[in-house]
Amino acid sequence: MSFNHKKTTKSSIVFLLPSLGGGGSERVFLNLCKQIDKSKFNVILCLLAKKGEFVSFLENETGFEVHDLGVSRVRYAILPIVKYVRKTKPDILFSTLGHLNALLGAISFIFPSKVKLVARESNMISKVNHHGITILFYKLFYKNFDRIVVQSSDMETDLKRIVQNLGPNQIVKINNPVDFNTVFELKESCEQLLPTGKINLISVGSLTHQKGYDMLLDSFSKFRNKDNYHLTILGDGELKNKLKAHAIKLDLSANISFKGFQDNPYQFMAQADLFISSSRFEGFPNVVLETLMCDTPVVANNYKGGINEIIETSIYGEIIDITDSIEFEKVCENLTSIELPPKTLSNMVKERFGIEKITIEFENLFSLLLTE
């Protein structure tokens, strides 16, 4: 008796990133690379340059391959990307960050026809300070992607307004995931990281115009009882020196600490009383999910980009106009007077946005693409 054994091969997915800078998109891609079912998919993380704050996270990582193209800027990446894709012929090429997506859409005709192209938008296109040529690339070439993943309904509306020639099923909304186990492992600390005897406010993000720290400082400086509070900001960026100088000008030196980028922000989040998300806009603020995983409620500015899909009830916190200092202080007072049972917030967030749930949504998307 003889048997015919049909040889099966796993589908390959290349996750393409400019680098491993310390942003939300990079963290999402790292989490997905780790979590995706390796019995179904062969996962490769391809970096234009293997650099950035999250490179250390690759140490001892054996679940997926990492490839470094060794390119300093996206504009120089066309030939290395094309050569790599033609050589490896992945089933799916999955990229994120707008300028990289715009480039891939423009050169998509060069890739082998069997390669499915998926772009993950990371922000509100209309709000990001893109060059005119980038917006033109969106309008002309985004139709070339097989799927475009957005994280929120606001992002979907924004994308459709700018790119008007997309197919009815071309955009897929998948919320960002949060890695429950990693946050829980890292959030415990034996050290007191925040001031004692204060109501501790914390914010985490790049020190850029988007994150609205100038508005936060202005509003916080007007608190009637600001000496009862201490604000800690984690992150680095182009406005670091300007924001520090502004804090001094507002006489906030005793009320605020700039701690720079932290490999482990969760220890700070877990010790804080409230997290402040002061952004002018977002795509889908992963850092809000992460702080809720630390059971710290959130006060968020009323910005476009998914915050209303996270803070859907007052249990999670409040959405306000962050520039209204009277309302801001009142909300802080109210939220810090509420005591929730342990793990209330983290359990709710895990159920809605846990990495296992969101990864399955991505796996289903990839499997569907491979049948088309």
C-alpha positions in Angstrom: 0.0 0.0 0.0 1.4 3.4 -0.9 0.4 6.9 0.3 0.8 10.2 -1.4 1.9 12.7 1.1 1.1 16.2 -0.1 3.9 18.6 1.0 2.6 21.7 2.7 4.5 24.9 3.1 3.7 27.8 5.4 2.8 31.2 3.9 5.4 33.9 4.5 4.7 37.4 5.8 7.3 40.1 5.7 6.6 42.9 8.3 8.4 46.0 6.9 9.4 48.9 9.2 11.8 51.8 8.8 13.4 51.0 12.2 12.6 50.0 15.8 12.2 53.5 17.1 10.2 53.7 20.3 6.8 54.4 18.9 3.4 52.6 19.0 3.6 51.2 15.4 7.0 49.6 16.2 5.6 48.0 19.4 2.5 46.7 17.5 4.6 45.1 14.8 6.9 43.5 17.4 4.0 42.1 19.3 2.4 40.7 16.2 5.7 39.1 15.0 5.9 37.3 18.4 2.3 36.3 18.6 1.3 35.1 15.1 0.8 31.4 14.8 4.2 30.1 13.5 2.6 26.8 12.4 0.6 28.8 9.8 2.9 31.6 8.9 6.6 32.1 8.5 7.3 35.6 9.9 10.1 37.9 8.9 10.6 41.4 10.4 12.4 43.4 7.7 14.0 46.7 8.9 15.3 49.4 6.7 17.8 50.0 9.5 18.2 47.9 12.6 18.3 50.7 15.0 16.1 52.4 17.6 15.0 52.1 21.2 13.3 48.7 20.7 16.3 46.9 19.2 17.1 45.4 22.6 13.7 43.7 22.5 15.0 41.4 19.8 17.6 39.8 22.1 16.9 36.1 22.5 14.0 36.3 20.1 13.8 33.1 18.1 10.2 33.1 17.0 10.8 35.0 13.8 13.6 36.1 11.5 15.0 39.6 11.5 16.5 41.1 8.3 18.3 44.4 8.1 18.4 46.2 4.8 21.0 48.7 6.1 19.3 51.8 4.6 19.6 55.1 6.4 16.4 56.8 4.9 13.2 55.7 3.3 14.0 57.6 0.2 17.0 55.4 -0.4 15.1 52.2 0.2 13.4 51.5 -3.1 16.1 49.3 -4.7 16.9 47.4 -1.5 13.2 46.7 -0.8 12.6 45.6 -4.4 15.6 43.3 -4.5 14.6 41.8 -1.2 11.0 41.2 -2.1 12.0 39.7 -5.5 14.5 37.4 -3.9 12.3 36.2 -1.0 8.9 36.4 -2.8 6.8 36.5 0.4 3.1 35.8 0.2 2.3 39.0 2.0 4.3 42.3 2.4 2.9 44.2 5.4 4.2 47.7 6.0 3.4 50.5 8.4 4.0 54.3 8.8 2.6 56.7 6.2 5.7 57.7 4.2 6.8 54.1 3.8 3.3 53.0 2.7 3.2 55.9 0.2 6.4 54.7 -1.3 5.4 51.1 -1.6 2.1 52.0 -3.2 4.0 53.9 -5.9 6.4 51.0 -6.7 3.9 48.1 -6.2 4.0 47.3 -9.9 7.6 46.2 -9.6 6.9 43.5 -7.1 6.0 39.9 -8.1 2.3 39.6 -8.9 1.7 36.9 -6.2 2.8 39.2 -3.4 -0.2 40.6 -1.5 0.4 44.2 -0.3 -1.0 45.3 3.0 -0.5 48.8 4.5 -1.2 49.7 8.1 -2.0 53.3 8.6 -0.6 54.6 11.9 -2.2 58.1 12.1 -4.8 60.5 10.8 -3.4 61.4 7.4 -5.0 64.8 7.3 -3.5 65.8 10.6 0.1 64.6 10.0 2.4 67.2 8.5 3.0 65.3 5.2 4.8 66.9 2.3 2.5 67.6 -0.7 4.2 64.9 -2.7 3.3 62.3 0.0 -0.4 63.3 -0.1 -0.3 63.0 -3.9 1.2 59.5 -3.5 -1.7 58.6 -1.2 -4.3 59.8 -3.7 -2.6 58.2 -6.7 -1.2 54.9 -5.4 -3.1 53.8 -2.3 -5.5 51.9 -4.5 -2.6 49.6 -5.3 -2.7 47.9 -1.9 -4.8 44.8 -1.5 -5.8 45.9 2.0 -5.3 49.0 4.2 -5.6 48.5 7.9 -6.8 51.3 10.1 -7.3 51.2 13.9 -10.3 53.4 14.4 -13.4 54.7 12.6 -12.0 58.2 12.7 -9.0 57.0 10.7 -11.2 55.2 8.2 -13.3 58.3 7.6 -10.2 60.5 7.3 -8.6 58.1 4.8 -11.7 57.8 2.6 -12.0 61.6 2.5 -8.4 61.9 1.1 -8.2 58.8 -1.0 -11.5 58.5 -2.9 -10.8 55.7 -5.3 -10.6 52.8 -2.9 -12.7 49.6 -3.2 -15.6 48.8 -0.9 -13.7 46.2 1.0 -10.2 47.6 0.7 -10.1 49.2 4.2 -10.2 47.0 7.2 -10.5 48.2 10.8 -8.5 46.3 13.3 -7.8 47.9 16.7 -4.3 47.9 18.0 -3.4 45.1 20.4 -2.0 45.3 23.9 0.3 42.5 25.3 -1.3 41.7 28.7 1.4 39.3 29.9 4.3 41.7 29.0 2.7 44.6 30.8 1.9 42.6 33.9 5.5 41.2 34.0 7.0 44.6 33.7 4.7 46.9 35.8 5.8 45.7 39.2 8.6 47.7 40.9 10.2 47.6 44.3 11.4 51.2 43.9 9.2 54.2 44.5 9.4 56.0 41.1 7.0 58.9 41.6 6.8 61.5 44.4 5.1 60.6 47.6 2.4 62.7 49.1 1.2 63.9 45.7 -1.5 63.1 43.3 0.6 61.7 40.5 -0.2 62.5 36.9 1.7 60.8 34.2 2.0 61.1 30.4 4.0 59.0 28.0 4.8 59.9 24.4 7.2 61.6 22.0 7.8 65.2 22.7 6.2 66.5 19.5 3.5 69.0 18.5 1.0 66.1 18.0 1.2 65.0 21.7 0.0 68.4 22.9 2.3 68.8 25.8 2.3 72.6 25.4 -1.4 72.6 26.0 -1.0 70.2 28.9 1.6 72.5 30.6 -0.5 75.6 30.1 -3.6 74.0 31.5 -1.8 72.3 34.4 -0.2 75.6 35.4 -3.6 77.1 36.1 -4.8 74.4 38.5 -6.0 76.1 41.7 -4.4 73.4 43.8 -1.5 72.4 41.6 0.8 71.9 44.5 -1.2 68.8 45.4 -0.2 67.3 42.1 3.0 66.2 40.3 3.2 65.6 36.6 5.7 63.1 35.2 6.4 63.0 31.4 8.2 60.1 29.8 9.5 60.4 26.3 11.9 62.2 24.1 11.6 64.3 21.0 12.3 67.5 19.1 10.5 69.7 21.5 12.3 68.5 24.7 14.2 71.7 25.4 11.4 73.9 24.4 9.0 72.2 26.7 11.4 72.2 29.6 11.9 75.9 29.1 8.2 76.5 28.9 7.7 74.6 32.2 10.2 76.9 33.9 8.5 79.9 32.4 5.1 78.7 33.9 6.7 78.2 37.3 6.2 74.4 37.2 9.7 73.3 38.1 8.5 71.9 41.4 5.5 70.3 39.9 6.8 68.5 36.9 9.5 65.9 36.0 10.8 65.1 32.5 12.2 61.5 32.7 13.1 60.9 29.0 12.5 57.7 27.1 12.0 54.7 29.4 12.4 51.1 28.3 9.8 50.1 30.9 7.2 52.9 31.3 4.7 50.4 32.9 6.3 50.7 36.3 5.6 54.4 36.2 2.1 54.0 34.9 1.2 51.5 37.7 2.3 53.9 40.4 0.5 56.9 38.9 -3.0 58.0 40.0 -4.0 59.2 36.5 -2.7 59.0 33.0 -3.0 62.2 30.8 -3.4 61.8 27.1 -3.1 65.4 25.8 -2.7 64.7 22.1 -4.1 66.9 19.3 -4.8 63.8 17.3 -3.9 60.1 17.2 -4.4 57.0 15.1 -5.2 54.7 18.0 -3.4 55.5 21.2 -1.8 52.3 22.3 -0.3 53.9 25.3 -3.8 54.5 26.7 -4.5 50.8 26.4 -1.2 50.0 28.2 -1.9 52.4 31.1 -5.3 50.9 31.5 -3.6 47.5 31.7 -1.8 49.0 34.7 -5.2 49.8 36.2 -4.6 53.5 36.0 -7.6 55.5 34.7 -7.2 58.1 31.9 -8.0 61.8 31.3 -7.8 62.3 27.6 -8.1 65.4 25.4 -11.1 65.2 23.0 -9.1 64.4 19.9 -9.9 62.5 16.7 -8.4 59.0 16.4 -10.0 56.3 18.4 -9.9 57.6 22.0 -13.7 57.5 22.1 -13.6 53.8 21.1 -11.4 53.1 24.1 -12.9 55.3 26.8 -16.4 54.3 26.0 -17.6 54.5 29.6 -16.5 56.7 32.6 -15.0 53.6 34.2 -12.0 54.0 32.0 -11.7 57.8 32.7 -12.9 60.9 31.0 -12.6 62.7 27.7 -12.4 66.5 28.1 -11.1 69.7 26.5 -7.6 69.6 28.0 -7.3 73.4 27.6 -10.1 73.9 30.1 -8.1 74.0 33.3 -11.2 74.2 35.5 -12.8 71.1 34.0 -9.4 69.3 33.9 -8.8 69.8 37.6 -12.3 68.9 38.5 -12.1 65.6 36.5 -8.8 64.8 38.2 -10.3 65.3 41.6 -13.3 63.2 40.8 -11.4 60.3 39.3 -8.9 60.1 42.1 -11.8 59.8 44.6 -13.1 56.6 42.9 -11.8 53.2 44.1 -12.3 50.3 41.7 -11.8 46.6 42.6 -8.3 45.3 41.7 -7.8 44.5 38.0 -11.1 46.0 36.9 -9.6 48.1 34.1 -7.0 45.6 33.0 -9.5 42.7 32.7 -11.9 44.9 30.7 -9.1 46.0 28.3 -7.7 42.5 27.9 -11.1 41.2 26.9 -11.5 44.0 24.2 -8.0 44.6 23.0 -5.8 41.7 24.2 -3.0 40.6 21.8 -4.5 37.1 21.4 -7.8 38.5 20.2 -6.4 41.1 17.8 -3.8 38.7 16.4 -6.5 36.3 15.4 -8.2 39.2 13.5 -4.9 39.8 11.6 -4.4 36.1 10.9 -8.0 35.9 9.5 -7.2 38.9 7.3 -4.0 37.3 6.0 -5.7 33.9 5.4 -8.5 35.6 3.5 -6.0 37.5 1.3 -4.2 34.2 0.4 -7.4 32.8 -1.0 -8.1 35.7 -3.3 
